[in-house]
Amino acid sequence: MNTKDTQRFTNAKERALKIMKEDLDPFHDVDHAEAVERTALEIYASLDDIAKQEVYIEPLKLAAFWHDTSRKYIRSNLLLQPFFDGYISGRLARKHLKAVGYERKTTRYVERIINCHETILGTGEKKKLDATMKIFSDADWCETFSPKRIRRAIEKVEEKKFPRRTLNWYVLAISFVHTKNFMHIYFKKTEEIKNRYIQELFSFMHTEKERMKKIFYAPIYTHLYKKILPQLEHITNLHQGIIADDKTKLTVQRNSKNGCKKE
């Protein structure tokens, strides 16, 4: 990008993050927006050169920064989020991107990326997605499992800056997504990132058990530790077993090349 384009992008990013910094929702804040951007770029980096040519990086980044700006109006309302999150955030993005100098084609495209991304209930726009939209959908969905988001929300509840009830319902919704597993994943890298998060989430829940007991209502706490934690442990052990098996195979291959046999 030239200097003018860089400044335009910076202005658009700063406008979005200014909205997200208003401390509206610890699950959908500046850290989350920046995490979605990082995850999207990580997925992009895993693609081959031909696949990368089909991705529009700047709109992808802009969508990451703007996709949850609807929180300015709907706050942490769990009833409104599945139905109005993408619509309001997309409209806000289009309006502000136009104001900083983006042409109509780009503003409409970023709006559509945001409208297409799948929410917790899978209520995103169901039209055919291009490569950029698929990366964004995967990145935002993957961040649902980020233990950092849970940790930030718990800290806000402890500081009495976020409703305990909302945290309980949100975590219950996340556990529903995990157990039903009905969200569509487009890239292999997404599964790798999700498994990494699940391992971190398992460790967090295991070490913070007493802290969690004070935050979550008894039925939800029981659900998390009697049903969800064993599942996370199973996935963690399975993932670590796959990694260990791959390392063993690699050692055997190297020994074979060196004329050695595995004992």
Buried (B, 14 or more C-beta within 10 A) or exposed (E): EEEEEEEBBEBBBEBBBEBBEEEBBBBBBBBBBBBBBEBBBBBBEBBEEEEEEEBBBBBBBBBBBBBBBBBBEBBBEBEBBBEBBBBBBBBBBBEBBBEBBBEEEBBBBBBBBBBBBBBBBBBBBEEEBBBBBBBBBBBBBBBBBBBBBBBBBBEBBEEEEBEBEBBBBBBBBBBEBBEEEEBEBBBEBBEBBBBBBBBBBBEBBBEBEEBBEEBBBEEBBEBBBEEBBEBBBEBBEEBEEEEEEEEEEEEEEEEEEEEEEEE
